[in-house]
Amino acid sequence: MQKPHAVYAMPDHDEGARECFVRELMVHVQRDLQPGKRALYDRVVKPRFEKRHQRPPRTRHEVRLAMEQEPYNQMWSALRRTTQEIMQDVVGESVERQLPGLIDQCRNVSPCGGSLRLDAGVVVPRYLSAVDIHCKPGGYHTELAADDVYAGATYERTNVVFNMGTGGPLNDDRARSMIRFVREHFPDLRPRRILDVGCTIGFNTLPYVDAFPGAEVYGIDVAAPCLRFAHARASAIGKPVHFSQQNAEHTDFADGHFDLIVSVILMHETANRPLRNIFQECYRLLAPGGVMLHMDTPQYDMMTDPYDQTLGDWSTYYNAEPFWGTLHELDLTQLMVDAGFSRSRAIETTAPSLFLEQAGNAEFRARARRPNLFLAGARK
Ligand SMILES: C[S@@+](CC[C@H](N)C(=O)[O-])C[C@H]1O[C@@H](n2cnc3c(N)ncnc32)[C@H](O)[C@@H]1O
């Protein structure tokens, strides 16, 4: 499924076999074991709760605490966590084996019109440095070698495993789906400059180059090892993007510099106060008529059954994603209004995945009928 490029940390035969094993184990846990949890909840846990409390569980916390006692649920949870850890180990070992050569390749790549601006003075916010986010050792920012790209190269490979092919050959389906949404909802928008905040390695930055020819495309992140890899990867794929190391809460771009500002799964990895600051910064950076659009997984108020909320919320407690729960219950429209956007121009909606919709695989096409890309944004 994956389209390799010049700086892709290619697994060898045995590493590839181990990756396939982890991916199949993930599929097994999700597709084969997860339905058993639902049955356990419906047939045992919920009726027991109702008998005890004379009402059904009202919140995801009540469901989680009731389910936590169940050995089947404990086994599912332990397996899910273990696959996440094995995935990091398997990919990490393979990238470590190749790291000196990969660093050299990334240093020597020819930029094809893009650029990389690093700033050693950027402080990685504590909400990122205090936790190995989703069990990624050292997070996005840790550097152990000169010009390190380990965090970036591993991010690419773990996404290939974790997304199970649903991101498309360059793992950029979320941006492609967002671009379709932008075209449908803002047909008059002709962005001259586009910014992707929290771009990591630029998976979802690159598609804007072809989607809006002539526009300048920028990506910012606080994590230098990811940005080095992003720049090398974009150059290898032939997409001119300007990457810089900046905190999205306060960038050095001028007021009104951008017509389109996007992010992909930045929100659920960001603490509440910084997210508020990022929305305010987006408002400052947008030209009048410009559009801000952030993509994540659906908010809890879009799920009426608290059981469904617990599936994502698992990450808050067991996958080192401490802001998952708080993000998904935030009033994002209010956050946008507080940042300066007009309430009547704020959007909270879902969109389907372009890749799943067009996939040859019938299971993928069926999944596309349940739009699962959540979008929060506004026009200035
Ligand atoms: C889940 S990743 C984003 C993935 C990426 N957008 C993609 O499509 O693959 C979150 C990224 O946001 C970055 N980040 C978090 N807070 C940030 C901030 N305040 N300023 C800049 N980058 C930030 C992290 O370093 C990390 O690389």
PDBQT file of the ligand as one rigid body, heavy atoms in Angstrom, charges set to zero:
ROOT
HETATM    1  C1  LIG A 401      -0.540  14.117  16.038  1.00  0.00    +0.000 C 
HETATM    2  S1  LIG A 401       0.735  15.071  15.494  1.00  0.00    +0.000 S 
HETATM    3  C2  LIG A 401       0.080  15.801  14.013  1.00  0.00    +0.000 C 
HETATM    4  C3  LIG A 401       0.116  14.892  12.856  1.00  0.00    +0.000 C 
HETATM    5  C4  LIG A 401       0.216  15.559  11.516  1.00  0.00    +0.000 C 
HETATM    6  N1  LIG A 401      -0.582  16.744  11.419  1.00  0.00    +0.000 N 
HETATM    7  C5  LIG A 401      -0.173  14.565  10.447  1.00  0.00    +0.000 C 
HETATM    8  O1  LIG A 401      -1.086  14.872   9.670  1.00  0.00    +0.000 OA
HETATM    9  O2  LIG A 401       0.455  13.501  10.377  1.00  0.00    +0.000 OA
HETATM   10  C6  LIG A 401       0.748  16.500  16.526  1.00  0.00    +0.000 C 
HETATM   11  C7  LIG A 401       1.911  17.409  16.189  1.00  0.00    +0.000 C 
HETATM   12  O3  LIG A 401       1.639  18.698  16.704  1.00  0.00    +0.000 OA
HETATM   13  C8  LIG A 401       2.830  19.248  17.200  1.00  0.00    +0.000 C 
HETATM   14  N2  LIG A 401       2.467  20.292  18.150  1.00  0.00    +0.000 N 
HETATM   15  C9  LIG A 401       1.761  20.170  19.296  1.00  0.00    +0.000 A 
HETATM   16  N3  LIG A 401       1.617  21.357  19.883  1.00  0.00    +0.000 NA
HETATM   17  C10 LIG A 401       2.211  22.276  19.083  1.00  0.00    +0.000 A 
HETATM   18  C11 LIG A 401       2.393  23.671  19.155  1.00  0.00    +0.000 A 
HETATM   19  N4  LIG A 401       1.928  24.385  20.187  1.00  0.00    +0.000 N 
HETATM   20  N5  LIG A 401       3.061  24.272  18.162  1.00  0.00    +0.000 NA
HETATM   21  C12 LIG A 401       3.543  23.580  17.108  1.00  0.00    +0.000 A 
HETATM   22  N6  LIG A 401       3.412  22.246  16.999  1.00  0.00    +0.000 NA
HETATM   23  C13 LIG A 401       2.750  21.593  17.973  1.00  0.00    +0.000 A 
HETATM   24  C14 LIG A 401       3.562  18.070  17.796  1.00  0.00    +0.000 C 
HETATM   25  O4  LIG A 401       4.937  18.310  17.921  1.00  0.00    +0.000 OA
HETATM   26  C15 LIG A 401       3.228  16.976  16.776  1.00  0.00    +0.000 C 
HETATM   27  O5  LIG A 401       4.201  16.899  15.785  1.00  0.00    +0.000 OA
ENDROOT
TORSDOF 0
